[in-house]
Amino acid sequence: MKNRVTGIGGLFFKAKDPKATKDWYKKHLGFNTDDYGCTFWWKDKHGEDCSTQWSPFAEDTKYYKPSKKDFMFNYRVENLVQLLKVLKDEGVTIIGDIEEYDYGKFGWIMDNDGNKIELWEPIDSAFL
């Protein structure tokens, strides 16, 4: 498989008070925050609009399970279904089933350090 990960789709981390964290980043670093965090827009090598999401989660979130870490990375991919098949064949632990939304497909894996990794085949135009 030629392209696996094409970029960073998101940085997700636990915060004691997600709203206060979003407010701090908005005030001090100029993040354009909303209920989900902040979306950063950029162009890929083909000139297409792409997004990366920055999101603080509540400390008691179960979204990162089975990882015990306080963060989760989201990576952009081009063909999630094919990539998950390849990763499974390579012995990578797949978590749950693929979920599809109007903004893309999501799948999850575990890395060798026990970090849950979210893989996202995006439809960036859904955010425009």
Sequence and secondary structure as in RCSB ss.txt:
>XXXX:A:sequence
MKNRVTGIGGLFFKAKDPKATKDWYKKHLGFNTDDYGCTFWWKDKHGEDCSTQWSPFAEDTKYYKPSKKDFMFNY
RVENLVQLLKVLKDEGVTIIGDIEEYDYGKFGWIMDNDGNKIELWEPIDSAFL
>XXXX:A:secstr
   SEEEEEEEEEEESSHHHHHHHHHHHH   EETTEEEEEEE TTS EEEEEEEEEETT  TTTT  SSEEEEE
EES HHHHHHHHHHTT EEEEEEEEETTEEEEEEE TTS EEEEEEE GGGG 
